[in-house]
Amino acid sequence: MNIFQKDKKIGFSHKTFTKNKKGYLLQENVFMRINTLGMVQDINLKTHGVLNDNFTLSSFDFKISSGRFNFSATGSVSGDMINIETRSSGASRTFDIKIKKKPYIAAGILDAIRATGLKAGEKYTFDVFDPTTMSQEPVTVSVLDIENINIQGSMKAATKLLMNFKGTTQFAWIGEDGEVLKEKGLLGINLEKTSRKDALYGLPLETGEDLTKVASIASNVVIKDAAVLQTLKLEIGGIKYSDVNLHGERQILTDNILTIDKESLSGLAPVLDVDNLETLEKIFMQPGPFIQSDHPKIKTQAKKIIQNEIVPFKKAKKLINWVYNNIEKRPVLSVPDALSTLENRIGDCNEHAVLLAALARASGIPTRIETGLAYINGRFYYHAWNLLYLGKWITADSAFGQIPADVTRIRFTTGSLQQLDLMSIIGRIKLKVIE
């Protein structure tokens, strides 16, 4: 299939789906040329899946590569667990993830729905496991009517499907022969069926619009110096507040008005006793699949940075300054992970956030990742930063060298780096700065 961003071809995909004795074998390769923050980069994604007779996932092998960054994950389902092995920067990690329901894989959803017979009016829910976030989320698919669509200059009858994932809607059209003819997704990205020859040698790849700018939101006011602001008040609409985490810590949501107050640095702890932390703080001291705070390279680097410092705030300042000064600010199209960022020394806000989280946890500071919007040059862009426990929770943005982070950082999710949690607000949220 050709991949278009609006009317520009930015990539192609190829998928095979075959029956075997135990179920099905699925292979999907995707190549895209993506423009982010004004930089054009190539990204390759490869998925190999072994599915059971009922299309649920038995095992998978996932790889993503872009420039110097490579990430791979393999997994197999065993009862209510998925046994995972990840590999990045030459280091591997194994762990188990507990699942609530039998998992599906995203690349196999349309094959599963096709097997139902595509009866108009029917609705199905698939619990999809995503190896890029190591999480399972429901995808609801509704079978709509038959439409005639233009594919490669010919009109073809196709059954239209509506897919809902975390509040976002996508569409797909399946032809009379069962083949996927077209898909329509977020940010103007569409896929259309084509021949192998046309995908590889047909229309040349072009540079699409900058996706970060396409997804951003224009501000109704110009903020000249965000660093001096102590409070920001906004009117927020267009989204379900229950889908996000707007209220709490330095943010107060009253009806549709969000107030963000910069934290005071008074009353911070002189030392932290990691053995006597509360449950929440202990959770955010633990290593994770992408926050490898227990890896020797992370621990060694953290020790070099903080040296003999014991005051949590001073340790945090050293870590933030080191990440800010040593990680080149460049967009990366990969799964953000701390170890790869430390090795490659480049990354955008996501890489800064996972690396600071890993270094801080390795230094005895409980650390969360927050995602949301940040004001930059007249627009609000999707962004990631951190929340550090220094006796109380304090925001920090190592991509800009800030602690506390300025009040134009509007949090929508907190805890771990799951940018997909923001999918429900992309293209929907309405912001108005009122104070």
Secondary structure as a PSIPRED ss2 file (coil, helix, strand):
# PSIPRED VFORMAT (PSIPRED V4.0)

   1 M C   1.000  0.000  0.000
   2 N E   0.000  0.000  1.000
   3 I E   0.000  0.000  1.000
   4 F E   0.000  0.000  1.000
   5 Q E   0.000  0.000  1.000
   6 K C   1.000  0.000  0.000
   7 D C   1.000  0.000  0.000
   8 K E   0.000  0.000  1.000
   9 K E   0.000  0.000  1.000
  10 I E   0.000  0.000  1.000
  11 G E   0.000  0.000  1.000
  12 F E   0.000  0.000  1.000
  13 S E   0.000  0.000  1.000
  14 H E   0.000  0.000  1.000
  15 K E   0.000  0.000  1.000
  16 T E   0.000  0.000  1.000
  17 F E   0.000  0.000  1.000
  18 T E   0.000  0.000  1.000
  19 K E   0.000  0.000  1.000
  20 N C   1.000  0.000  0.000
  21 K C   1.000  0.000  0.000
  22 K C   1.000  0.000  0.000
  23 G E   0.000  0.000  1.000
  24 Y E   0.000  0.000  1.000
  25 L E   0.000  0.000  1.000
  26 L E   0.000  0.000  1.000
  27 Q E   0.000  0.000  1.000
  28 E E   0.000  0.000  1.000
  29 N E   0.000  0.000  1.000
  30 V E   0.000  0.000  1.000
  31 F E   0.000  0.000  1.000
  32 M E   0.000  0.000  1.000
  33 R E   0.000  0.000  1.000
  34 I E   0.000  0.000  1.000
  35 N E   0.000  0.000  1.000
  36 T E   0.000  0.000  1.000
  37 L C   1.000  0.000  0.000
  38 G C   1.000  0.000  0.000
  39 M E   0.000  0.000  1.000
  40 V E   0.000  0.000  1.000
  41 Q E   0.000  0.000  1.000
  42 D E   0.000  0.000  1.000
  43 I E   0.000  0.000  1.000
  44 N E   0.000  0.000  1.000
  45 L E   0.000  0.000  1.000
  46 K E   0.000  0.000  1.000
  47 T E   0.000  0.000  1.000
  48 H E   0.000  0.000  1.000
  49 G E   0.000  0.000  1.000
  50 V E   0.000  0.000  1.000
  51 L E   0.000  0.000  1.000
  52 N E   0.000  0.000  1.000
  53 D C   1.000  0.000  0.000
  54 N C   1.000  0.000  0.000
  55 F C   1.000  0.000  0.000
  56 T C   1.000  0.000  0.000
  57 L E   0.000  0.000  1.000
  58 S E   0.000  0.000  1.000
  59 S E   0.000  0.000  1.000
  60 F E   0.000  0.000  1.000
  61 D E   0.000  0.000  1.000
  62 F E   0.000  0.000  1.000
  63 K E   0.000  0.000  1.000
  64 I E   0.000  0.000  1.000
  65 S E   0.000  0.000  1.000
  66 S E   0.000  0.000  1.000
  67 G C   1.000  0.000  0.000
  68 R C   1.000  0.000  0.000
  69 F E   0.000  0.000  1.000
  70 N E   0.000  0.000  1.000
  71 F E   0.000  0.000  1.000
  72 S E   0.000  0.000  1.000
  73 A E   0.000  0.000  1.000
  74 T E   0.000  0.000  1.000
  75 G E   0.000  0.000  1.000
  76 S E   0.000  0.000  1.000
  77 V E   0.000  0.000  1.000
  78 S E   0.000  0.000  1.000
  79 G C   1.000  0.000  0.000
  80 D C   1.000  0.000  0.000
  81 M E   0.000  0.000  1.000
  82 I E   0.000  0.000  1.000
  83 N E   0.000  0.000  1.000
  84 I E   0.000  0.000  1.000
  85 E E   0.000  0.000  1.000
  86 T E   0.000  0.000  1.000
  87 R E   0.000  0.000  1.000
  88 S E   0.000  0.000  1.000
  89 S C   1.000  0.000  0.000
  90 G C   1.000  0.000  0.000
  91 A E   0.000  0.000  1.000
  92 S E   0.000  0.000  1.000
  93 R E   0.000  0.000  1.000
  94 T E   0.000  0.000  1.000
  95 F E   0.000  0.000  1.000
  96 D E   0.000  0.000  1.000
  97 I E   0.000  0.000  1.000
  98 K E   0.000  0.000  1.000
  99 I C   1.000  0.000  0.000
 100 K C   1.000  0.000  0.000
 101 K C   1.000  0.000  0.000
 102 K C   1.000  0.000  0.000
 103 P C   1.000  0.000  0.000
 104 Y E   0.000  0.000  1.000
 105 I E   0.000  0.000  1.000
 106 A H   0.000  1.000  0.000
 107 A H   0.000  1.000  0.000
 108 G H   0.000  1.000  0.000
 109 I H   0.000  1.000  0.000
 110 L H   0.000  1.000  0.000
 111 D H   0.000  1.000  0.000
 112 A H   0.000  1.000  0.000
 113 I H   0.000  1.000  0.000
 114 R H   0.000  1.000  0.000
 115 A C   1.000  0.000  0.000
 116 T C   1.000  0.000  0.000
 117 G C   1.000  0.000  0.000
 118 L C   1.000  0.000  0.000
 119 K C   1.000  0.000  0.000
 120 A C   1.000  0.000  0.000
 121 G C   1.000  0.000  0.000
 122 E C   1.000  0.000  0.000
 123 K E   0.000  0.000  1.000
 124 Y E   0.000  0.000  1.000
 125 T E   0.000  0.000  1.000
 126 F E   0.000  0.000  1.000
 127 D E   0.000  0.000  1.000
 128 V E   0.000  0.000  1.000
 129 F E   0.000  0.000  1.000
 130 D E   0.000  0.000  1.000
 131 P C   1.000  0.000  0.000
 132 T C   1.000  0.000  0.000
 133 T C   1.000  0.000  0.000
 134 M C   1.000  0.000  0.000
 135 S E   0.000  0.000  1.000
 136 Q E   0.000  0.000  1.000
 137 E E   0.000  0.000  1.000
 138 P E   0.000  0.000  1.000
 139 V E   0.000  0.000  1.000
 140 T E   0.000  0.000  1.000
 141 V E   0.000  0.000  1.000
 142 S E   0.000  0.000  1.000
 143 V E   0.000  0.000  1.000
 144 L E   0.000  0.000  1.000
 145 D E   0.000  0.000  1.000
 146 I E   0.000  0.000  1.000
 147 E E   0.000  0.000  1.000
 148 N E   0.000  0.000  1.000
 149 I E   0.000  0.000  1.000
 150 N E   0.000  0.000  1.000
 151 I E   0.000  0.000  1.000
 152 Q C   1.000  0.000  0.000
 153 G C   1.000  0.000  0.000
 154 S E   0.000  0.000  1.000
 155 M E   0.000  0.000  1.000
 156 K E   0.000  0.000  1.000
 157 A E   0.000  0.000  1.000
 158 A E   0.000  0.000  1.000
 159 T E   0.000  0.000  1.000
 160 K E   0.000  0.000  1.000
 161 L E   0.000  0.000  1.000
 162 L E   0.000  0.000  1.000
 163 M E   0.000  0.000  1.000
 164 N E   0.000  0.000  1.000
 165 F E   0.000  0.000  1.000
 166 K C   1.000  0.000  0.000
 167 G C   1.000  0.000  0.000
 168 T E   0.000  0.000  1.000
 169 T E   0.000  0.000  1.000
 170 Q E   0.000  0.000  1.000
 171 F E   0.000  0.000  1.000
 172 A E   0.000  0.000  1.000
 173 W E   0.000  0.000  1.000
 174 I E   0.000  0.000  1.000
 175 G E   0.000  0.000  1.000
 176 E C   1.000  0.000  0.000
 177 D C   1.000  0.000  0.000
 178 G C   1.000  0.000  0.000
 179 E C   1.000  0.000  0.000
 180 V E   0.000  0.000  1.000
 181 L E   0.000  0.000  1.000
 182 K E   0.000  0.000  1.000
 183 E E   0.000  0.000  1.000
 184 K E   0.000  0.000  1.000
 185 G C   1.000  0.000  0.000
 186 L H   0.000  1.000  0.000
 187 L H   0.000  1.000  0.000
 188 G H   0.000  1.000  0.000
 189 I E   0.000  0.000  1.000
 190 N E   0.000  0.000  1.000
 191 L E   0.000  0.000  1.000
 192 E E   0.000  0.000  1.000
 193 K C   1.000  0.000  0.000
 194 T C   1.000  0.000  0.000
 195 S C   1.000  0.000  0.000
 196 R H   0.000  1.000  0.000
 197 K H   0.000  1.000  0.000
 198 D H   0.000  1.000  0.000
 199 A H   0.000  1.000  0.000
 200 L H   0.000  1.000  0.000
 201 Y H   0.000  1.000  0.000
 202 G C   1.000  0.000  0.000
 203 L C   1.000  0.000  0.000
 204 P C   1.000  0.000  0.000
 205 L C   1.000  0.000  0.000
 206 E C   1.000  0.000  0.000
 207 T C   1.000  0.000  0.000
 208 G C   1.000  0.000  0.000
 209 E C   1.000  0.000  0.000
 210 D C   1.000  0.000  0.000
 211 L H   0.000  1.000  0.000
 212 T H   0.000  1.000  0.000
 213 K H   0.000  1.000  0.000
 214 V H   0.000  1.000  0.000
 215 A H   0.000  1.000  0.000
 216 S C   1.000  0.000  0.000
 217 I E   0.000  0.000  1.000
 218 A E   0.000  0.000  1.000
 219 S C   1.000  0.000  0.000
 220 N C   1.000  0.000  0.000
 221 V C   1.000  0.000  0.000
 222 V C   1.000  0.000  0.000
 223 I C   1.000  0.000  0.000
 224 K C   1.000  0.000  0.000
 225 D C   1.000  0.000  0.000
 226 A H   0.000  1.000  0.000
 227 A H   0.000  1.000  0.000
 228 V H   0.000  1.000  0.000
 229 L C   1.000  0.000  0.000
 230 Q C   1.000  0.000  0.000
 231 T E   0.000  0.000  1.000
 232 L E   0.000  0.000  1.000
 233 K E   0.000  0.000  1.000
 234 L E   0.000  0.000  1.000
 235 E E   0.000  0.000  1.000
 236 I E   0.000  0.000  1.000
 237 G E   0.000  0.000  1.000
 238 G C   1.000  0.000  0.000
 239 I C   1.000  0.000  0.000
 240 K C   1.000  0.000  0.000
 241 Y H   0.000  1.000  0.000
 242 S H   0.000  1.000  0.000
 243 D H   0.000  1.000  0.000
 244 V C   1.000  0.000  0.000
 245 N C   1.000  0.000  0.000
 246 L C   1.000  0.000  0.000
 247 H C   1.000  0.000  0.000
 248 G E   0.000  0.000  1.000
 249 E C   1.000  0.000  0.000
 250 R C   1.000  0.000  0.000
 251 Q E   0.000  0.000  1.000
 252 I E   0.000  0.000  1.000
 253 L E   0.000  0.000  1.000
 254 T E   0.000  0.000  1.000
 255 D C   1.000  0.000  0.000
 256 N C   1.000  0.000  0.000
 257 I E   0.000  0.000  1.000
 258 L E   0.000  0.000  1.000
 259 T E   0.000  0.000  1.000
 260 I E   0.000  0.000  1.000
 261 D E   0.000  0.000  1.000
 262 K C   1.000  0.000  0.000
 263 E C   1.000  0.000  0.000
 264 S C   1.000  0.000  0.000
 265 L C   1.000  0.000  0.000
 266 S C   1.000  0.000  0.000
 267 G C   1.000  0.000  0.000
 268 L C   1.000  0.000  0.000
 269 A C   1.000  0.000  0.000
 270 P C   1.000  0.000  0.000
 271 V C   1.000  0.000  0.000
 272 L C   1.000  0.000  0.000
 273 D C   1.000  0.000  0.000
 274 V H   0.000  1.000  0.000
 275 D H   0.000  1.000  0.000
 276 N H   0.000  1.000  0.000
 277 L C   1.000  0.000  0.000
 278 E C   1.000  0.000  0.000
 279 T H   0.000  1.000  0.000
 280 L H   0.000  1.000  0.000
 281 E H   0.000  1.000  0.000
 282 K H   0.000  1.000  0.000
 283 I H   0.000  1.000  0.000
 284 F C   1.000  0.000  0.000
 285 M C   1.000  0.000  0.000
 286 Q C   1.000  0.000  0.000
 287 P C   1.000  0.000  0.000
 288 G C   1.000  0.000  0.000
 289 P C   1.000  0.000  0.000
 290 F C   1.000  0.000  0.000
 291 I C   1.000  0.000  0.000
 292 Q C   1.000  0.000  0.000
 293 S C   1.000  0.000  0.000
 294 D C   1.000  0.000  0.000
 295 H C   1.000  0.000  0.000
 296 P H   0.000  1.000  0.000
 297 K H   0.000  1.000  0.000
 298 I H   0.000  1.000  0.000
 299 K H   0.000  1.000  0.000
 300 T H   0.000  1.000  0.000
 301 Q H   0.000  1.000  0.000
 302 A H   0.000  1.000  0.000
 303 K H   0.000  1.000  0.000
 304 K H   0.000  1.000  0.000
 305 I H   0.000  1.000  0.000
 306 I H   0.000  1.000  0.000
 307 Q C   1.000  0.000  0.000
 308 N C   1.000  0.000  0.000
 309 E C   1.000  0.000  0.000
 310 I C   1.000  0.000  0.000
 311 V C   1.000  0.000  0.000
 312 P H   0.000  1.000  0.000
 313 F H   0.000  1.000  0.000
 314 K H   0.000  1.000  0.000
 315 K H   0.000  1.000  0.000
 316 A H   0.000  1.000  0.000
 317 K H   0.000  1.000  0.000
 318 K H   0.000  1.000  0.000
 319 L H   0.000  1.000  0.000
 320 I H   0.000  1.000  0.000
 321 N H   0.000  1.000  0.000
 322 W H   0.000  1.000  0.000
 323 V H   0.000  1.000  0.000
 324 Y H   0.000  1.000  0.000
 325 N H   0.000  1.000  0.000
 326 N H   0.000  1.000  0.000
 327 I C   1.000  0.000  0.000
 328 E E   0.000  0.000  1.000
 329 K E   0.000  0.000  1.000
 330 R C   1.000  0.000  0.000
 331 P C   1.000  0.000  0.000
 332 V C   1.000  0.000  0.000
 333 L C   1.000  0.000  0.000
 334 S C   1.000  0.000  0.000
 335 V C   1.000  0.000  0.000
 336 P C   1.000  0.000  0.000
 337 D C   1.000  0.000  0.000
 338 A H   0.000  1.000  0.000
 339 L H   0.000  1.000  0.000
 340 S H   0.000  1.000  0.000
 341 T H   0.000  1.000  0.000
 342 L H   0.000  1.000  0.000
 343 E H   0.000  1.000  0.000
 344 N H   0.000  1.000  0.000
 345 R C   1.000  0.000  0.000
 346 I E   0.000  0.000  1.000
 347 G E   0.000  0.000  1.000
 348 D C   1.000  0.000  0.000
 349 C H   0.000  1.000  0.000
 350 N H   0.000  1.000  0.000
 351 E H   0.000  1.000  0.000
 352 H H   0.000  1.000  0.000
 353 A H   0.000  1.000  0.000
 354 V H   0.000  1.000  0.000
 355 L H   0.000  1.000  0.000
 356 L H   0.000  1.000  0.000
 357 A H   0.000  1.000  0.000
 358 A H   0.000  1.000  0.000
 359 L H   0.000  1.000  0.000
 360 A H   0.000  1.000  0.000
 361 R H   0.000  1.000  0.000
 362 A H   0.000  1.000  0.000
 363 S C   1.000  0.000  0.000
 364 G C   1.000  0.000  0.000
 365 I C   1.000  0.000  0.000
 366 P C   1.000  0.000  0.000
 367 T E   0.000  0.000  1.000
 368 R E   0.000  0.000  1.000
 369 I E   0.000  0.000  1.000
 370 E E   0.000  0.000  1.000
 371 T E   0.000  0.000  1.000
 372 G E   0.000  0.000  1.000
 373 L E   0.000  0.000  1.000
 374 A E   0.000  0.000  1.000
 375 Y E   0.000  0.000  1.000
 376 I E   0.000  0.000  1.000
 377 N C   1.000  0.000  0.000
 378 G C   1.000  0.000  0.000
 379 R E   0.000  0.000  1.000
 380 F E   0.000  0.000  1.000
 381 Y E   0.000  0.000  1.000
 382 Y E   0.000  0.000  1.000
 383 H E   0.000  0.000  1.000
 384 A E   0.000  0.000  1.000
 385 W E   0.000  0.000  1.000
 386 N E   0.000  0.000  1.000
 387 L E   0.000  0.000  1.000
 388 L E   0.000  0.000  1.000
 389 Y E   0.000  0.000  1.000
 390 L C   1.000  0.000  0.000
 391 G C   1.000  0.000  0.000
 392 K C   1.000  0.000  0.000
 393 W E   0.000  0.000  1.000
 394 I E   0.000  0.000  1.000
 395 T E   0.000  0.000  1.000
 396 A E   0.000  0.000  1.000
 397 D E   0.000  0.000  1.000
 398 S C   1.000  0.000  0.000
 399 A C   1.000  0.000  0.000
 400 F C   1.000  0.000  0.000
 401 G C   1.000  0.000  0.000
 402 Q E   0.000  0.000  1.000
 403 I C   1.000  0.000  0.000
 404 P C   1.000  0.000  0.000
 405 A C   1.000  0.000  0.000
 406 D C   1.000  0.000  0.000
 407 V C   1.000  0.000  0.000
 408 T C   1.000  0.000  0.000
 409 R C   1.000  0.000  0.000
 410 I E   0.000  0.000  1.000
 411 R E   0.000  0.000  1.000
 412 F E   0.000  0.000  1.000
 413 T E   0.000  0.000  1.000
 414 T E   0.000  0.000  1.000
 415 G E   0.000  0.000  1.000
 416 S C   1.000  0.000  0.000
 417 L C   1.000  0.000  0.000
 418 Q C   1.000  0.000  0.000
 419 Q H   0.000  1.000  0.000
 420 L H   0.000  1.000  0.000
 421 D H   0.000  1.000  0.000
 422 L H   0.000  1.000  0.000
 423 M C   1.000  0.000  0.000
 424 S C   1.000  0.000  0.000
 425 I C   1.000  0.000  0.000
 426 I C   1.000  0.000  0.000
 427 G C   1.000  0.000  0.000
 428 R C   1.000  0.000  0.000
 429 I C   1.000  0.000  0.000
 430 K E   0.000  0.000  1.000
 431 L E   0.000  0.000  1.000
 432 K E   0.000  0.000  1.000
 433 V E   0.000  0.000  1.000
 434 I C   1.000  0.000  0.000
 435 E C   1.000  0.000  0.000
